[in-house]
């Protein structure tokens, strides 16, 4: 695990929240609700009830409890890069197409920034 962390570009932070994933399968729009395990500027880890194939592009609406205690939502696009079964759920990793930033995901960016300051 230590070796994997050395390869990561950004630190991951535990975030309390959920995400709605939208994607297309066989010409049909699909929607899945997932729980967040962690978030970094470049990706997100989620728990899902079922598997999704690697390399699927998804749109995410991420709803989370911010550092001030309020519920906030931001949207971002990404690609599934990892999905493995763990007991009765699937741990899924998504790499964002573009990193979280203050312009496009202001609430999530500010939340991760606040967490990182507490972690120093």
Secondary structure, 3 states (H helix, E strand, C coil): CHHHHHHCCCCCECCCEEEEEEEEECCEEEEEEEEEEEECCCEEEEEECCCCCCCCEEEEEEEEECCCCCEEEEEEEEEEEEEEEECCEEEEEEEECCCCCCCCCHHHHHHHHHHHHHCC
